[in-house]
Amino acid sequence: MTRVAGVPSSEAEGYVGRVFEAQAELWGAPLLNHRVYARRPALFKGVRGMWNALNHDTILDASLVALVNRRVASLNGCVF
């Protein structure tokens, strides 16, 4: 749980709302860090731009990216 309250999904509109919907479809709910980023729309767009670039311009196979994400989550103590 973060110390900063994130934007509730019900209040997200436009681009943020569409990203939240896509995350809910994929993971069951919007990602907590994205809910916090959504408090500052310019920051949210920058972070999403970074993730979009990483997802589309990768030299790693998608299955390897998934394994790397799981390993990093494990190292960070996340039960992802």
Order of alpha helices (4+ residues) and beta strands (2+ residues): alpha-alpha-alpha-alpha
